[in-house]
Amino acid sequence: MQPPELPYEPRRRGELIYDVLNQRTGAFMDRNRQLVYLRPERGGAEWEVDVKWLTKSAP
């Protein structure tokens, strides 16, 4: 699997973005350098992913 050619860098907490690596949509919670923390749309445990795997919307 390849990361997207133009990764999306979220800026607003709560905005929905798509994690290509894990094939999940999540709400942006925070960022620490290259790691982005996402939470499922309807709540649940956060997960982290490298920003290079993010797109604005699901394919």
C-alpha distances in whole Angstrom, upper triangle without the diagonal:
4,7,9,12,15,14,17,20,22,25,27,27,27,25,22,18,15,12,9,8,11,11,15,17,20,23,22,25,25,23,24,23,19,19,19,21,20,22,22,24,27,27,26,25,23,19,18,14,14,15,12,10,13,14,18,17,15,14
4,6,8,11,11,15,17,20,23,25,26,26,24,21,17,14,12,9,8,12,13,16,18,20,22,22,24,24,22,22,21,17,17,18,20,20,23,23,25,28,28,27,25,23,20,18,14,13,13,10,8,11,13,16,16,15,14
4,6,9,8,11,13,16,19,22,22,22,20,18,14,12,10,7,7,11,12,14,15,17,19,18,21,20,18,19,18,14,14,15,17,17,20,21,22,26,26,25,23,21,18,15,12,10,10,6,5,8,9,13,14,13,13
4,5,6,9,12,15,18,20,22,22,19,17,13,11,10,8,10,13,12,14,15,17,19,18,21,21,19,20,19,15,16,16,18,18,21,21,22,25,26,26,25,22,19,17,13,12,10,7,6,7,7,11,12,12,11
4,6,10,13,16,19,22,23,24,21,19,16,14,14,12,13,17,16,18,18,20,21,20,23,23,20,22,20,16,18,18,21,21,24,24,25,29,29,29,28,25,22,20,16,14,12,9,9,10,10,12,14,14,13
4,6,9,13,16,18,20,21,18,17,13,13,13,12,14,17,17,18,17,18,19,18,21,20,18,20,18,15,17,16,19,19,22,23,23,27,28,28,27,24,21,19,16,14,11,8,9,9,8,10,12,14,14
4,7,10,13,16,17,18,15,14,11,10,10,10,12,15,14,15,14,15,16,14,17,16,15,16,15,12,13,12,15,15,19,20,20,24,24,25,23,20,18,15,12,10,7,5,6,5,6,8,11,12,13
4,6,10,12,14,15,12,11,8,9,10,11,13,15,15,15,13,13,13,12,15,14,13,15,14,12,13,11,14,14,17,18,18,22,22,23,22,19,17,15,12,11,7,8,8,5,5,6,9,12,13
4,7,10,12,13,11,11,9,11,11,13,15,17,17,16,14,13,13,10,12,11,10,12,11,10,11,9,12,12,16,18,18,22,21,22,21,18,16,14,12,10,7,8,10,7,8,8,12,15,17
4,6,8,9,7,9,8,10,12,14,16,17,17,15,13,11,10,7,9,9,9,12,12,12,11,9,10,10,13,15,15,19,19,20,19,16,15,13,12,12,9,11,12,9,9,8,12,14,17
4,7,9,8,11,11,14,15,18,20,20,20,18,16,14,11,8,10,9,9,12,13,13,13,11,12,12,15,17,17,20,20,21,20,17,17,16,15,15,12,14,15,12,13,11,15,18,21
4,6,6,9,11,14,16,19,21,21,21,18,15,13,9,7,8,9,11,14,16,16,15,12,12,12,14,16,15,18,17,19,19,16,17,16,17,17,14,17,17,14,14,12,15,18,21
4,6,9,11,14,15,19,20,20,20,17,14,11,7,5,5,7,10,13,16,16,14,11,10,10,11,13,12,15,14,16,16,13,15,15,16,17,15,18,18,15,15,14,16,18,22
4,6,9,13,14,18,20,19,18,15,12,9,5,5,6,9,12,16,18,18,16,12,11,9,9,10,9,11,11,14,14,12,14,15,16,17,16,19,18,15,15,13,14,16,20
4,6,10,13,16,18,18,17,14,10,8,5,6,8,11,13,17,18,18,16,12,12,10,10,11,10,13,13,16,17,14,15,15,15,17,14,17,16,12,12,9,11,13,17
4,7,10,13,15,15,13,10,7,5,4,6,10,12,14,18,19,18,16,12,12,9,9,9,8,11,12,15,15,13,14,14,14,16,14,16,14,10,10,7,8,10,14
4,7,10,12,12,11,9,6,6,6,7,11,12,13,17,17,15,14,11,11,8,10,10,10,14,15,16,16,13,13,13,12,13,11,12,10,7,6,5,6,8,11
4,6,9,9,7,6,4,6,9,10,13,15,15,18,18,16,14,12,12,9,11,11,11,15,15,16,16,14,12,12,11,12,11,11,8,6,5,6,5,5,9
4,6,6,5,5,6,7,10,10,13,14,14,16,17,14,12,10,10,9,11,11,12,16,16,16,15,12,10,10,7,9,9,9,6,5,7,9,9,8,11
4,6,5,7,9,11,14,14,17,18,17,19,19,15,14,13,14,12,15,14,16,19,19,19,18,16,13,12,10,10,10,9,5,6,7,10,10,8,9
4,6,8,11,12,15,15,18,18,17,18,18,14,13,13,14,13,15,15,17,20,20,19,17,15,12,11,8,9,10,9,6,8,10,14,13,11,12
4,6,9,10,14,15,17,18,17,19,19,16,14,13,13,11,13,12,15,17,17,15,14,13,10,10,8,11,12,12,9,10,12,14,13,11,13
4,7,10,14,15,18,19,19,21,22,18,16,15,15,12,13,12,13,16,17,16,16,14,12,13,11,13,14,14,10,10,11,13,11,8,10
4,6,10,12,15,17,17,20,21,18,16,13,13,10,10,8,10,12,13,13,13,12,10,12,11,14,14,15,11,10,11,12,10,8,11
4,7,10,13,15,16,19,21,18,16,13,12,8,8,7,7,11,12,13,13,12,11,12,12,14,14,15,12,10,10,9,8,7,11
4,6,9,12,13,17,18,17,14,11,9,5,5,5,6,9,9,10,11,9,9,10,11,14,13,15,12,10,11,11,10,10,14
4,6,9,12,15,18,17,14,10,8,5,5,6,6,9,9,11,11,9,10,11,12,15,13,16,14,12,12,11,12,13,17
4,6,8,12,14,13,11,7,6,5,7,9,10,13,12,13,13,10,10,10,11,12,11,14,13,11,12,11,13,15,18
4,7,11,13,14,11,8,5,6,7,10,11,13,11,12,11,8,10,10,12,14,13,16,16,14,15,15,16,18,22
4,7,10,11,9,6,5,7,10,13,15,17,15,15,14,10,11,9,11,12,11,15,15,14,16,16,18,20,23
4,6,7,6,4,6,9,12,16,17,20,18,18,16,12,11,9,10,10,9,13,14,12,15,16,19,20,23
4,6,5,6,8,12,15,19,21,23,21,20,17,14,13,10,10,10,10,13,15,15,18,19,22,23,26
4,6,8,11,14,18,21,23,26,24,23,20,17,15,12,11,9,9,12,14,14,17,19,22,23,26
4,7,10,13,17,20,22,25,23,22,20,16,14,10,8,5,6,8,10,11,15,17,19,21,23
4,7,10,13,16,19,21,20,19,16,12,10,6,6,5,6,9,10,11,14,16,18,19,22
4,6,10,13,15,18,16,16,14,10,8,5,5,6,6,10,10,9,12,14,16,17,20
4,7,10,13,15,13,12,10,6,6,4,7,9,9,13,12,11,14,15,16,17,20
4,7,9,12,10,10,9,5,5,6,8,11,11,14,12,11,13,13,14,15,18
4,6,8,6,6,6,4,6,9,11,14,14,17,15,14,15,15,15,15,19
4,6,5,6,7,7,9,11,13,16,17,19,16,14,15,15,14,14,17
4,6,8,11,10,12,15,16,19,18,21,18,15,16,14,13,13,17
4,7,10,11,14,17,19,22,22,24,21,19,19,18,17,17,20
4,7,8,12,15,17,21,21,23,21,19,20,19,19,19,22
4,7,9,13,16,19,20,23,21,19,21,21,20,20,23
4,7,10,13,17,18,21,19,18,20,21,21,20,23
4,7,10,14,15,18,16,15,18,18,18,18,22
4,7,10,12,15,13,13,16,17,18,17,20
4,7,9,12,11,11,14,16,17,17,20
4,6,8,7,8,12,14,16,16,18
4,5,6,8,12,14,16,17,18
4,5,6,9,12,14,15,17
4,6,9,12,14,15,16
4,7,10,12,12,13
4,7,9,10,11
4,6,7,9
4,7,10
4,7
4
